[in-house]
Amino acid sequence: MTQALRLGIAGLGTVGVGVVKIIRRHADLLKARTGRPIEIVAVSARDPDKDRGVNLSGYAWETDPVALARRDDIDVFVELMGGENGPAKASVEAALTTGKDVVTANKALLAIHGQALAEMAEAAGRVIRFEAAVAGGIPVIKSLTEGLAGNEVTRVMGVINGTCNYILTRMQSQGLGYNTLFEECAQLGYLEADPNLDVGGIDAAHKLALLASIAFGTKPNFDGIEIEGIEHISLDDIHQADDMGYRIKLLGVAQRTPRGLEQRMQPCLVPSDSPLGQLEGGTNMVVIEGDAVEQIVLRGPGAGEGPTASAVMGDVCDLARGLRIATFGRPADTLVEAKPAITGLPAPYYLRLALLDKPGALAKVAAILGNAGVSIDRMRQYAHAEDTAPVLIVTHKTTRATLDIALEDLRKTDVVSGEPVALRIEQV
Ligand SMILES: NC(=O)c1ccc[n+]([C@@H]2O[C@H](COP(=O)([O-])OP(=O)(O)OC[C@H]3O[C@@H](n4cnc5c(N)ncnc54)[C@H](OP(=O)(O)O)[C@@H]3O)[C@@H](O)[C@H]2O)c1
């Protein structure tokens, strides 16, 4: 019989248990598809006594994930613990240096240490696969490295944090405020232990760093991403954007510009009738543009036991078949440093200002924008709330740098109350 592919799985939480279930449920199907059995040899987690809802009795138990990674009776080390350092990094390194391929769902680990780990893998003649780390069940890495390999990618965009999209779409559809929905997400277990990873845009930025590296052949550069979370988005923004034909999304964008690689993870306005605008709830969407294919849109569940385990198993099956693609889609020593292009390409912006009820206030705002070189496309004034009135402005295309000059001057006037809100309108 053809030799089995032997797995060691570290981490038996949401994703790990999902992987065990698929391997048990689909043993015959996996063998038929890959031509060989896929077997779990040993597992590791912190608590050996926890009931995980699956039968683990046939697998060896290792208390230490590094010891599991070093076992000489496994071919592939499956890291599903999480964390950018600690046992995840130590065990992945141990696996590579002792001759195992690695499958992981750990975006933080790869966004921060991806280049060093890819080099380590290549030196050892091994590969690291991480489909589950980006957009859960959507096979976006496979699409970029395989299906779209004939394209020069020009732009990758995505809504790749389900929790943020859940909050923003519930604000829109239910009229609930950000704080209420944040609490709801905490109770439903939708938030990471550190919620700032979700609502602060960091988790999504980790994923964007990985997508950008594969799309543009650059070293993963998490520090080069402009990151802004959704905490300051108000119901007023949601409703007024809607009024103008837009939805607000936490959107990741990576694109080549004449000034370098632009990588942004920030709340943006997108047209309500675009695929991104219509994306509801916790679902993810990735849009890829290439010179030959033009545009493709991938949509699906970005998290959860089944979808994430599905992506892990796609990688495991590739290894069972002998498909060995370099970690970021090309040899690690050919990845180049990405020259970060901060606030590169001009775009229209949405501005919301709380204007004090003073004569000539609107004229003053228009003059400040004009003096900075920001021209107004549309402007609306809404009903007064006490002594201020919200004013919504859509600008013509401008750079963020130019807009920032105008915002600084607006803050200094005596007609604007509070902090102006400025959101980019993304052309999608
Ligand atoms: N959940 C998702 O929907 C999702 C989606 C995409 C990617 N991911 C990624 O998948 C990975 C796992 O996520 P998850 O949601 O499955 O996490 P989880 O439910 O918190 O499970 C983590 C598992 O790792 C084990 N673990 C933690 N520290 C350990 C240590 N020092 N030694 C041995 N085992 C250790 C835990 O053991 P105990 O059970 O004994 O505590 C637990 O079984 C993360 O990198 C995450 O970012 C998750």
The ligand as an ORCA input file, in Angstrom:
! r2SCAN-3c Opt
* xyz 0 1
  N     -10.982     30.037     14.970
  C     -11.004     30.462     13.703
  O     -12.072     30.623     13.115
  C      -9.716     30.716     12.985
  C      -9.767     31.168     11.657
  C      -8.582     31.365     10.939
  C      -7.375     31.147     11.584
  N      -7.354     30.756     12.886
  C      -6.056     30.524     13.512
  O      -5.962     29.161     13.901
  C      -5.144     29.046     15.053
  C      -5.932     28.300     16.140
  O      -7.119     29.038     16.393
  P      -8.310     28.415     17.270
  O      -9.453     29.345     17.106
  O      -8.474     26.987     16.987
  O      -7.711     28.612     18.751
  P      -8.240     27.975     20.106
  O      -9.629     27.483     19.962
  O      -7.934     28.967     21.170
  O      -7.299     26.706     20.295
  C      -5.937     26.819     20.571
  C      -5.417     25.431     20.916
  O      -4.019     25.522     21.113
  C      -3.697     24.847     22.327
  N      -2.521     25.476     22.917
  C      -2.351     26.760     23.254
  N      -1.143     26.946     23.785
  C      -0.538     25.731     23.810
  C       0.718     25.249     24.265
  N       1.589     26.072     24.829
  N       0.989     23.949     24.107
  C       0.103     23.107     23.528
  N      -1.100     23.502     23.101
  C      -1.415     24.797     23.225
  C      -4.905     24.982     23.203
  O      -4.919     23.956     24.189
  P      -6.123     23.771     25.242
  O      -7.334     23.436     24.412
  O      -5.726     22.633     26.102
  O      -6.258     25.070     25.957
  C      -6.030     24.853     22.178
  O      -6.339     23.503     21.981
  C      -4.729     30.477     15.409
  O      -3.499     30.770     14.824
  C      -5.817     31.323     14.769
  O      -5.390     32.635     14.465
  C      -8.501     30.524     13.596
*
